[in-house]
């Protein structure tokens, strides 16, 4: 009977740890983020946000530099100057402007810091 109780306790512990509401240390820490004030460039209104340790004030100068670059219409934009340590990519609109994109550290699935936009 002692073995059956021990197995039941193990099963209960596994169920609690695996439950969606669990507070186990395996869960990811919540990220900081903010939606930044939208703005217009060349008649296009851009909505954008930041995550991690990047603030709207830190990201806006970089975003303006990236938006000043262009590529071939309806293709991926290849940026010439990006923030150091960040991976940046965007898709160009019909006029070649980087209309939707992101700059981030980490991986696309698990970005640590960065900013993203669409216009």
TIMI-2910 file (N, C-alpha, C, CB; in pm, 1 decimal, decimal comma, always signed):
<rs>
+----------+----------+----------+----------+----------+----------+----------+----------+----------+----------+----------+----------+------+
!      n_x !      n_y !      n_z !     ca_x !     ca_y !     ca_z !      c_x !      c_y !      c_z !     cb_x !     cb_y !     cb_z ! resn !
+----------+----------+----------+----------+----------+----------+----------+----------+----------+----------+----------+----------+------+
!    +81,6 !   -119,1 !     +0,0 !     +0,0 !     +0,0 !     +0,0 !    +86,4 !   +126,0 !     +0,0 !    -93,0 !     -0,5 !   +119,8 !  Unk !
!   +203,3 !   +123,6 !    +62,6 !   +293,6 !   +237,7 !    +66,1 !   +340,5 !   +276,8 !    -73,1 !   +412,8 !   +207,1 !   +153,9 !  Unk !
!   +366,4 !   +177,6 !   -157,6 !   +412,4 !   +204,9 !   -294,1 !   +302,9 !   +273,9 !   -374,5 !   +455,7 !    +74,5 !   -364,0 !  Unk !
!   +177,6 !   +235,4 !   -358,0 !    +65,3 !   +295,8 !   -428,5 !    +49,9 !   +442,7 !   -388,2 !    -64,7 !   +218,1 !   -399,7 !  Unk !
!    +68,1 !   +473,2 !   -260,3 !    +59,2 !   +611,7 !   -213,5 !   +172,4 !   +693,9 !   -273,4 !    +63,8 !   +618,1 !    -58,9 !  Unk !
!   +293,8 !   +639,5 !   -275,1 !   +408,8 !   +710,4 !   -331,3 !   +387,2 !   +739,8 !   -479,4 !   +537,5 !   +628,6 !   -311,9 !  Unk !
!   +333,8 !   +643,6 !   -554,4 !   +307,5 !   +663,8 !   -696,6 !   +199,2 !   +770,7 !   -716,2 !   +264,8 !   +530,8 !   -763,2 !  Unk !
!    +99,7 !   +773,3 !   -628,6 !     -5,5 !   +874,1 !   -637,9 !    +49,2 !  +1013,8 !   -612,6 !   -117,2 !   +843,2 !   -539,3 !  Unk !
!   +140,5 !  +1026,7 !   -516,2 !   +203,0 !  +1155,6 !   -486,1 !   +285,1 !  +1202,4 !   -605,5 !   +291,9 !  +1145,7 !   -359,7 !  Unk !
!   +362,7 !  +1113,5 !   -667,5 !   +442,9 !  +1148,2 !   -785,3 !   +352,0 !  +1194,4 !   -898,2 !   +528,7 !  +1027,6 !   -831,2 !  Unk !
!   +242,5 !  +1123,9 !   -922,6 !   +148,0 !  +1161,4 !  -1027,8 !    +87,3 !  +1298,4 !   -999,9 !    +37,0 !  +1056,0 !  -1040,6 !  Unk !
!    +55,3 !  +1327,1 !   -873,9 !     -2,3 !  +1456,2 !   -837,3 !    +99,0 !  +1568,0 !   -860,3 !    -48,7 !  +1455,2 !   -690,3 !  Unk !
!   +224,4 !  +1546,7 !   -822,9 !   +328,9 !  +1647,8 !   -842,6 !   +347,4 !  +1675,6 !   -991,0 !   +462,4 !  +1601,9 !   -779,5 !  Unk !
!   +350,8 !  +1571,9 !  -1072,9 !   +366,2 !  +1590,1 !  -1218,0 !   +248,3 !  +1668,0 !  -1273,6 !   +378,7 !  +1453,5 !  -1289,8 !  Unk !
!   +128,5 !  +1638,2 !  -1230,7 !     +9,5 !  +1707,6 !  -1279,3 !    +12,1 !  +1854,9 !  -1241,5 !   -116,6 !  +1641,8 !  -1224,2 !  Unk !
!    +54,5 !  +1888,1 !  -1121,4 !    +59,6 !  +2027,6 !  -1077,6 !   +166,6 !  +2104,1 !  -1154,5 !    +86,7 !  +2035,7 !   -926,4 !  Unk !
!   +284,0 !  +2045,5 !  -1171,6 !   +392,4 !  +2111,9 !  -1243,6 !   +356,2 !  +2131,9 !  -1390,1 !   +521,7 !  +2030,9 !  -1232,0 !  Unk !
!   +286,5 !  +2039,0 !  -1448,9 !   +252,3 !  +2047,4 !  -1590,4 !   +127,5 !  +2130,3 !  -1617,7 !   +233,3 !  +1909,8 !  -1645,5 !  Unk !
!    +56,4 !  +2171,2 !  -1514,9 !    -67,7 !  +2245,1 !  -1539,0 !    -38,3 !  +2383,6 !  -1593,9 !   -150,0 !  +2256,0 !  -1410,1 !  Unk !
!   -129,5 !  +2439,6 !  -1678,2 !   -108,1 !  +2570,4 !  -1739,3 !    -92,1 !  +2683,3 !  -1638,9 !   -221,2 !  +2601,9 !  -1830,2 !  Unk !
!   -153,4 !  +2675,8 !  -1525,2 !   -144,1 !  +2781,8 !  -1425,8 !    -26,0 !  +2765,7 !  -1332,3 !   -269,8 !  +2787,3 !  -1346,0 !  Unk !
!    +59,2 !  +2672,4 !  -1360,4 !   +171,8 !  +2642,2 !  -1273,3 !   +268,9 !  +2758,7 !  -1265,3 !   +243,7 !  +2518,0 !  -1321,7 !  Unk !
!   +331,0 !  +2774,2 !  -1150,5 !   +431,3 !  +2878,6 !  -1134,4 !   +569,8 !  +2816,5 !  -1121,6 !   +399,8 !  +2965,8 !  -1011,6 !  Unk !
!   +595,9 !  +2713,3 !  -1198,6 !   +726,0 !  +2647,4 !  -1193,1 !   +832,2 !  +2738,9 !  -1251,1 !   +723,1 !  +2513,1 !  -1268,7 !  Unk !
!   +959,4 !  +2720,0 !  -1213,4 !  +1066,5 !  +2805,2 !  -1263,9 !  +1092,9 !  +2786,0 !  -1412,8 !  +1192,8 !  +2778,8 !  -1186,9 !  Unk !
!  +1029,5 !  +2690,4 !  -1476,4 !  +1049,1 !  +2666,7 !  -1618,2 !   +977,8 !  +2772,3 !  -1702,9 !   +999,9 !  +2527,6 !  -1655,3 !  Unk !
!   +875,1 !  +2837,0 !  -1648,8 !   +799,6 !  +2935,8 !  -1724,5 !   +886,2 !  +3057,2 !  -1755,8 !   +674,2 !  +2978,3 !  -1647,2 !  Unk !
!   +858,9 !  +3119,9 !  -1870,4 !   +933,2 !  +3238,8 !  -1910,8 !   +892,6 !  +3357,8 !  -1824,6 !   +909,7 !  +3269,7 !  -2060,2 !  Unk !
!   +989,4 !  +3443,2 !  -1799,1 !   +961,3 !  +3565,5 !  -1725,1 !   +885,2 !  +3661,4 !  -1815,6 !  +1092,2 !  +3630,8 !  -1672,7 !  Unk !
!   +795,0 !  +3740,8 !  -1760,7 !   +720,8 !  +3834,6 !  -1844,2 !   +812,8 !  +3940,9 !  -1902,3 !   +608,9 !  +3900,2 !  -1763,9 !  Unk !
!   +787,1 !  +3977,0 !  -2026,1 !   +867,5 !  +4078,0 !  -2094,3 !   +807,0 !  +4215,8 !  -2070,2 !   +877,0 !  +4048,1 !  -2246,3 !  Unk !
!   +893,3 !  +4316,1 !  -2063,2 !   +845,0 !  +4452,8 !  -2060,1 !   +821,2 !  +4495,1 !  -2203,8 !   +945,8 !  +4548,4 !  -1987,7 !  Unk !
!   +729,0 !  +4582,6 !  -2224,4 !   +702,4 !  +4631,8 !  -2358,3 !   +614,6 !  +4754,4 !  -2352,6 !   +637,5 !  +4524,2 !  -2443,6 !  Unk !
!   +604,1 !  +4822,7 !  -2465,9 !   +520,6 !  +4941,5 !  -2473,3 !   +478,3 !  +4965,5 !  -2616,9 !   +594,5 !  +5064,1 !  -2417,4 !  Unk !
!   +359,2 !  +5019,4 !  -2631,4 !   +313,5 !  +5067,4 !  -2760,7 !   +353,7 !  +5213,8 !  -2766,7 !   +157,2 !  +5047,4 !  -2780,6 !  Unk !
!   +425,9 !  +5250,8 !  -2870,7 !   +477,8 !  +5386,5 !  -2882,8 !   +381,8 !  +5474,2 !  -2963,2 !   +616,6 !  +5385,1 !  -2948,5 !  Unk !
!   +398,0 !  +5604,2 !  -2949,6 !   +310,8 !  +5698,7 !  -3018,9 !   +335,4 !  +5690,2 !  -3169,5 !   +334,4 !  +5843,3 !  -2967,5 !  Unk !
!   +228,7 !  +5672,9 !  -3245,5 !   +241,5 !  +5662,0 !  -3390,6 !   +287,6 !  +5795,5 !  -3449,4 !   +107,2 !  +5618,3 !  -3454,1 !  Unk !
!   +345,7 !  +5788,8 !  -3569,6 !   +392,2 !  +5908,7 !  -3638,4 !   +385,2 !  +5884,3 !  -3788,9 !   +537,4 !  +5946,5 !  -3594,3 !  Unk !
!   +397,9 !  +5991,2 !  -3866,5 !   +391,7 !  +5980,2 !  -4012,2 !   +524,0 !  +6020,1 !  -4075,4 !   +278,7 !  +6067,1 !  -4067,8 !  Unk !
!   +560,5 !  +5947,8 !  -4179,8 !   +678,0 !  +5978,1 !  -4259,6 !   +636,0 !  +5965,1 !  -4405,6 !   +799,4 !  +5882,8 !  -4224,5 !  Unk !
!   +657,0 !  +6070,4 !  -4482,5 !   +622,8 !  +6071,2 !  -4625,3 !   +478,6 !  +6027,4 !  -4650,5 !   +717,8 !  +5980,4 !  -4702,2 !  Unk !
!   +387,9 !  +6071,4 !  -4565,1 !   +246,8 !  +6041,7 !  -4583,8 !   +202,2 !  +5905,1 !  -4535,7 !   +213,9 !  +6054,3 !  -4725,0 !  Unk !
!   +292,5 !  +5827,0 !  -4477,2 !   +257,6 !  +5694,5 !  -4425,1 !   +257,2 !  +5701,6 !  -4272,5 !   +358,0 !  +5584,4 !  -4476,2 !  Unk !
!   +146,4 !  +5658,7 !  -4211,2 !   +137,0 !  +5656,2 !  -4064,9 !   +191,7 !  +5523,4 !  -4015,3 !    -10,4 !  +5677,1 !  -4016,7 !  Unk !
!   +289,6 !  +5529,1 !  -3924,5 !   +351,2 !  +5408,8 !  -3868,5 !   +304,9 !  +5387,1 !  -3725,3 !   +504,5 !  +5418,6 !  -3874,0 !  Unk !
!   +263,9 !  +5265,7 !  -3696,6 !   +234,8 !  +5220,3 !  -3561,2 !   +351,3 !  +5132,2 !  -3520,9 !    +96,3 !  +5143,4 !  -3551,7 !  Unk !
!   +396,3 !  +5143,9 !  -3398,1 !   +513,4 !  +5068,3 !  -3357,1 !   +514,4 !  +5042,9 !  -3208,0 !   +639,0 !  +5140,5 !  -3397,6 !  Unk !
!   +599,7 !  +4948,7 !  -3166,5 !   +609,4 !  +4911,8 !  -3025,8 !   +750,9 !  +4863,8 !  -2995,8 !   +505,6 !  +4802,5 !  -2989,9 !  Unk !
!   +779,4 !  +4851,3 !  -2866,5 !   +911,2 !  +4805,5 !  -2820,1 !   +892,7 !  +4692,5 !  -2720,2 !   +992,2 !  +4922,4 !  -2756,0 !  Unk !
!   +997,1 !  +4611,5 !  -2705,3 !   +996,6 !  +4505,0 !  -2604,2 !  +1131,6 !  +4499,8 !  -2534,2 !   +963,7 !  +4367,7 !  -2668,4 !  Unk !
!  +1131,8 !  +4436,1 !  -2417,4 !  +1255,6 !  +4418,2 !  -2341,6 !  +1304,8 !  +4549,6 !  -2284,6 !  +1363,4 !  +4356,3 !  -2429,4 !  Unk !
!  +1435,7 !  +4571,8 !  -2292,5 !  +1494,3 !  +4692,2 !  -2234,6 !  +1495,6 !  +4810,2 !  -2331,2 !  +1634,5 !  +4663,4 !  -2188,9 !  Unk !
!  +1443,5 !  +4792,9 !  -2451,0 !  +1438,4 !  +4902,3 !  -2548,6 !  +1319,6 !  +4991,9 !  -2515,7 !  +1427,9 !  +4847,4 !  -2694,8 !  Unk !
!  +1342,4 !  +5122,7 !  -2515,1 !  +1235,4 !  +5218,8 !  -2490,1 !  +1198,5 !  +5287,7 !  -2621,1 !  +1277,9 !  +5323,1 !  -2382,9 !  Unk !
!  +1084,0 !  +5351,8 !  -2621,9 !  +1041,2 !  +5426,2 !  -2740,6 !  +1142,8 !  +5535,3 !  -2775,1 !   +901,5 !  +5488,2 !  -2718,1 !  Unk !
!  +1194,2 !  +5603,9 !  -2672,9 !  +1291,5 !  +5710,8 !  -2695,9 !  +1421,5 !  +5657,9 !  -2756,4 !  +1321,1 !  +5783,3 !  -2565,3 !  Unk !
!  +1466,5 !  +5540,0 !  -2713,8 !  +1589,3 !  +5480,7 !  -2768,5 !  +1568,3 !  +5430,2 !  -2911,6 !  +1637,2 !  +5365,3 !  -2678,8 !  Unk !
!  +1451,2 !  +5378,3 !  -2939,1 !  +1427,0 !  +5314,4 !  -3068,6 !  +1391,9 !  +5412,4 !  -3180,1 !  +1316,7 !  +5214,4 !  -3054,9 !  Unk !
!  +1327,7 !  +5522,5 !  -3148,1 !  +1277,1 !  +5611,3 !  -3254,1 !  +1386,4 !  +5662,1 !  -3348,1 !  +1206,7 !  +5729,3 !  -3192,0 !  Unk !
!  +1503,2 !  +5707,7 !  -3300,3 !  +1605,9 !  +5751,6 !  -3395,6 !  +1649,0 !  +5640,0 !  -3492,0 !  +1727,4 !  +5803,1 !  -3319,8 !  Unk !
!  +1660,4 !  +5518,3 !  -3440,9 !  +1695,7 !  +5406,2 !  -3527,4 !  +1584,4 !  +5376,6 !  -3627,1 !  +1725,7 !  +5281,9 !  -3443,8 !  Unk !
!  +1462,1 !  +5381,0 !  -3580,7 !  +1349,1 !  +5353,8 !  -3669,3 !  +1344,2 !  +5456,7 !  -3782,3 !  +1216,5 !  +5354,4 !  -3590,1 !  Unk !
!  +1366,3 !  +5582,1 !  -3751,0 !  +1366,6 !  +5685,2 !  -3855,0 !  +1477,4 !  +5661,4 !  -3957,5 !  +1382,7 !  +5823,7 !  -3792,1 !  Unk !
!  +1595,5 !  +5618,5 !  -3912,3 !  +1705,1 !  +5586,8 !  -4004,9 !  +1667,8 !  +5469,8 !  -4095,4 !  +1834,1 !  +5554,1 !  -3927,0 !  Unk !
!  +1604,3 !  +5368,1 !  -4037,9 !  +1565,0 !  +5251,5 !  -4117,6 !  +1455,3 !  +5286,7 !  -4217,8 !  +1517,5 !  +5138,2 !  -4026,3 !  Unk !
!  +1360,3 !  +5369,1 !  -4175,6 !  +1251,0 !  +5407,9 !  -4265,2 !  +1299,3 !  +5495,4 !  -4380,1 !  +1143,1 !  +5481,1 !  -4187,2 !  Unk !
!  +1414,6 !  +5560,5 !  -4364,7 !  +1470,8 !  +5643,8 !  -4472,2 !  +1532,0 !  +5558,6 !  -4583,6 !  +1576,9 !  +5739,0 !  -4415,5 !  Unk !
!  +1558,7 !  +5431,4 !  -4555,6 !  +1614,3 !  +5341,9 !  -4657,2 !  +1500,6 !  +5284,7 !  -4741,0 !  +1697,6 !  +5227,5 !  -4591,8 !  Unk !
!  +1534,4 !  +5231,8 !  -4855,8 !  +1430,6 !  +5172,9 !  -4940,8 !  +1485,3 !  +5050,1 !  -5011,5 !  +1378,5 !  +5275,7 !  -5044,1 !  Unk !
!  +1395,2 !  +4976,9 !  -5070,9 !  +1431,4 !  +4855,4 !  -5143,5 !  +1343,5 !  +4841,9 !  -5266,0 !  +1418,4 !  +4730,7 !  -5053,4 !  Unk !
!  +1344,7 !  +4726,1 !  -5324,3 !  +1258,4 !  +4699,1 !  -5438,7 !  +1115,8 !  +4680,7 !  -5387,5 !  +1306,8 !  +4573,0 !  -5518,2 !  Unk !
!  +1016,9 !  +4729,9 !  -5461,1 !   +877,6 !  +4716,1 !  -5417,2 !   +837,5 !  +4570,4 !  -5390,4 !   +785,1 !  +4775,7 !  -5521,8 !  Unk !
!   +760,0 !  +4551,8 !  -5284,8 !   +701,2 !  +4422,6 !  -5247,9 !   +804,1 !  +4311,4 !  -5226,6 !   +604,4 !  +4380,1 !  -5354,0 !  Unk !
!   +921,1 !  +4345,2 !  -5174,6 !  +1024,4 !  +4246,2 !  -5144,7 !  +1081,2 !  +4273,3 !  -5004,9 !  +1137,9 !  +4249,5 !  -5252,3 !  Unk !
!  +1172,9 !  +4188,2 !  -4963,5 !  +1241,6 !  +4208,0 !  -4835,6 !  +1343,0 !  +4321,1 !  -4851,0 !  +1312,0 !  +4076,3 !  -4788,2 !  Unk !
!  +1345,3 !  +4411,9 !  -4754,0 !  +1439,8 !  +4522,7 !  -4755,1 !  +1571,0 !  +4475,4 !  -4693,4 !  +1382,9 !  +4646,1 !  -4678,3 !  Unk !
!  +1682,0 !  +4507,2 !  -4758,5 !  +1815,1 !  +4477,2 !  -4704,3 !  +1869,2 !  +4608,2 !  -4647,6 !  +1912,7 !  +4416,2 !  -4815,3 !  Unk !
!  +1876,8 !  +4617,5 !  -4515,4 !  +1923,0 !  +4739,8 !  -4450,9 !  +2074,4 !  +4750,3 !  -4453,6 !  +1873,3 !  +4746,1 !  -4307,8 !  Unk !
!  +2123,6 !  +4873,2 !  -4472,0 !  +2267,7 !  +4897,9 !  -4474,8 !  +2324,1 !  +4935,2 !  -4338,4 !  +2298,9 !  +5007,2 !  -4573,4 !  Unk !
!  +2243,3 !  +4992,2 !  -4251,1 !  +2291,4 !  +5037,3 !  -4121,2 !  +2185,4 !  +5002,3 !  -4016,8 !  +2322,1 !  +5191,2 !  -4121,9 !  Unk !
!  +2219,4 !  +4911,6 !  -3924,7 !  +2124,8 !  +4869,7 !  -3821,0 !  +2189,1 !  +4888,2 !  -3683,4 !  +2081,2 !  +4721,1 !  -3842,1 !  Unk !
!  +2109,0 !  +4890,0 !  -3578,7 !  +2168,5 !  +4898,9 !  -3444,5 !  +2259,6 !  +4779,0 !  -3418,7 !  +2057,8 !  +4906,6 !  -3336,0 !  Unk !
!  +2372,4 !  +4802,8 !  -3356,1 !  +2470,2 !  +4697,7 !  -3329,1 !  +2408,6 !  +4586,8 !  -3243,4 !  +2594,2 !  +4756,5 !  -3259,2 !  Unk !
!  +2424,8 !  +4461,7 !  -3289,3 !  +2375,8 !  +4346,2 !  -3216,0 !  +2230,8 !  +4309,7 !  -3245,5 !  +2390,8 !  +4370,7 !  -3071,3 !  Unk !
!  +2162,4 !  +4388,7 !  -3327,1 !  +2022,9 !  +4362,8 !  -3359,8 !  +2010,6 !  +4301,2 !  -3499,2 !  +1940,9 !  +4492,5 !  -3351,1 !  Unk !
!  +1914,2 !  +4214,2 !  -3514,9 !  +1878,3 !  +4158,4 !  -3645,2 !  +1758,5 !  +4239,3 !  -3693,9 !  +1845,4 !  +4002,2 !  -3636,9 !  Unk !
!  +1769,0 !  +4297,6 !  -3811,4 !  +1659,5 !  +4379,9 !  -3863,0 !  +1614,1 !  +4327,9 !  -3998,3 !  +1702,4 !  +4527,5 !  -3874,1 !  Unk !
!  +1484,1 !  +4326,5 !  -4017,3 !  +1428,6 !  +4290,0 !  -4147,3 !  +1295,9 !  +4360,6 !  -4164,6 !  +1411,7 !  +4136,1 !  -4160,6 !  Unk !
!  +1258,6 !  +4379,6 !  -4290,2 !  +1132,0 !  +4446,6 !  -4320,6 !  +1086,5 !  +4406,5 !  -4459,5 !  +1146,0 !  +4600,7 !  -4310,0 !  Unk !
!   +961,5 !  +4429,7 !  -4485,5 !   +903,3 !  +4408,6 !  -4617,2 !   +870,2 !  +4545,4 !  -4675,2 !   +776,0 !  +4317,0 !  -4610,3 !  Unk !
!   +905,5 !  +4564,3 !  -4800,9 !   +880,3 !  +4692,1 !  -4866,9 !   +737,9 !  +4696,8 !  -4921,0 !   +981,4 !  +4715,3 !  -4980,5 !  Unk !
!   +681,9 !  +4816,7 !  -4921,1 !   +549,5 !  +4835,0 !  -4979,8 !   +563,3 !  +4854,2 !  -5132,0 !   +476,3 !  +4957,1 !  -4914,5 !  Unk !
!   +455,9 !  +4893,6 !  -5197,5 !   +456,3 !  +4908,3 !  -5343,8 !   +551,3 !  +5017,9 !  -5391,7 !   +316,0 !  +4938,3 !  -5393,1 !  Unk !
!   +592,5 !  +5108,5 !  -5301,4 !   +686,8 !  +5215,1 !  -5338,5 !   +829,3 !  +5185,4 !  -5290,2 !   +639,7 !  +5349,0 !  -5280,8 !  Unk !
!   +852,0 !  +5068,9 !  -5231,5 !   +985,0 !  +5031,1 !  -5185,6 !  +1018,0 !  +5073,8 !  -5043,9 !  +1085,3 !  +5087,5 !  -5276,6 !  Unk !
!   +922,3 !  +5134,2 !  -4972,0 !   +946,1 !  +5178,0 !  -4833,8 !   +932,3 !  +5059,5 !  -4738,3 !   +847,2 !  +5291,2 !  -4794,1 !  Unk !
!  +1017,5 !  +5052,2 !  -4634,5 !  +1006,8 !  +4942,3 !  -4536,6 !   +881,0 !  +4957,7 !  -4451,8 !  +1131,8 !  +4938,1 !  -4445,4 !  Unk !
!   +770,2 !  +4902,3 !  -4498,4 !   +640,1 !  +4928,4 !  -4437,0 !   +611,6 !  +4845,0 !  -4312,9 !   +533,0 !  +4904,5 !  -4536,8 !  Unk !
!   +666,9 !  +4726,6 !  -4304,3 !   +646,1 !  +4641,0 !  -4186,9 !   +777,1 !  +4569,9 !  -4156,8 !   +529,7 !  +4537,6 !  -4210,4 !  Unk !
!   +820,8 !  +4578,4 !  -4031,2 !   +947,4 !  +4514,4 !  -3998,9 !   +974,4 !  +4510,0 !  -3850,6 !  +1059,1 !  +4584,9 !  -4067,5 !  Unk !
!  +1093,6 !  +4460,1 !  -3819,9 !  +1133,7 !  +4446,1 !  -3679,8 !  +1285,0 !  +4444,1 !  -3667,9 !  +1074,0 !  +4318,4 !  -3618,5 !  Unk !
!  +1333,5 !  +4490,3 !  -3554,1 !  +1473,4 !  +4478,0 !  -3514,4 !  +1471,2 !  +4416,2 !  -3375,4 !  +1549,7 !  +4618,3 !  -3516,3 !  Unk !
!  +1552,3 !  +4312,8 !  -3353,8 !  +1547,1 !  +4241,6 !  -3227,0 !  +1680,9 !  +4175,5 !  -3196,2 !  +1435,8 !  +4137,0 !  -3229,1 !  Unk !
!  +1700,5 !  +4144,4 !  -3068,5 !  +1810,1 !  +4057,7 !  -3025,9 !  +1746,2 !  +3925,2 !  -2986,7 !  +1893,9 !  +4121,0 !  -2906,1 !  Unk !
!  +1824,7 !  +3820,4 !  -2986,2 !  +1769,2 !  +3688,1 !  -2958,1 !  +1728,4 !  +3622,4 !  -3088,3 !  +1648,6 !  +3697,3 !  -2861,5 !  Unk !
!  +1619,0 !  +3549,4 !  -3084,9 !  +1570,6 !  +3480,4 !  -3204,1 !  +1431,6 !  +3533,3 !  -3239,4 !  +1567,4 !  +3326,1 !  -3181,9 !  Unk !
!  +1385,6 !  +3509,4 !  -3362,7 !  +1250,8 !  +3554,8 !  -3397,3 !  +1143,4 !  +3493,3 !  -3306,5 !  +1220,7 !  +3521,0 !  -3542,8 !  Unk !
!  +1162,4 !  +3368,6 !  -3266,4 !  +1064,8 !  +3302,8 !  -3179,4 !  +1071,9 !  +3354,5 !  -3035,9 !  +1086,9 !  +3152,3 !  -3180,8 !  Unk !
!  +1190,7 !  +3392,6 !  -2991,6 !  +1210,5 !  +3440,3 !  -2854,0 !  +1294,4 !  +3567,8 !  -2854,1 !  +1278,5 !  +3331,2 !  -2767,2 !  Unk !
!  +1239,3 !  +3678,8 !  -2903,3 !  +1316,4 !  +3803,3 !  -2901,4 !  +1335,0 !  +3852,4 !  -2758,2 !  +1246,9 !  +3911,5 !  -2986,2 !  Unk !
!  +1452,6 !  +3907,3 !  -2729,7 !  +1480,0 !  +3957,4 !  -2595,2 !  +1454,3 !  +4107,2 !  -2586,5 !  +1624,5 !  +3926,4 !  -2554,9 !  Unk !
!  +1501,0 !  +4179,4 !  -2684,7 !  +1485,9 !  +4324,6 !  -2689,8 !  +1456,7 !  +4362,3 !  -2833,6 !  +1613,8 !  +4398,6 !  -2636,3 !  Unk !
!  +1387,4 !  +4472,8 !  -2853,1 !  +1368,0 !  +4515,5 !  -2990,3 !  +1252,5 !  +4609,4 !  -3010,7 !  +1349,4 !  +4399,0 !  -3075,3 !  Unk !
!  +1227,6 !  +4637,3 !  -3139,0 !  +1115,3 !  +4720,9 !  -3178,0 !  +1061,5 !  +4670,5 !  -3311,5 !  +1157,1 !  +4870,7 !  -3187,2 !  Unk !
!   +933,4 !  +4696,5 !  -3334,3 !   +868,4 !  +4651,1 !  -3456,2 !   +770,0 !  +4758,6 !  -3502,3 !   +796,1 !  +4514,8 !  -3433,6 !  Unk !
!   +742,1 !  +4760,2 !  -3632,8 !   +656,9 !  +4863,0 !  -3687,7 !   +575,5 !  +4812,0 !  -3805,3 !   +739,2 !  +4981,3 !  -3729,3 !  Unk !
!   +469,0 !  +4884,8 !  -3836,6 !   +395,6 !  +4863,0 !  -3961,3 !   +328,7 !  +4994,0 !  -4000,1 !   +290,0 !  +4747,9 !  -3946,5 !  Unk !
!   +322,0 !  +5015,2 !  -4130,1 !   +265,2 !  +5139,4 !  -4179,6 !   +181,9 !  +5118,0 !  -4302,3 !   +372,9 !  +5238,3 !  -4208,7 !  Unk !
+----------+----------+----------+----------+----------+----------+----------+----------+----------+----------+----------+----------+------+
</rs>
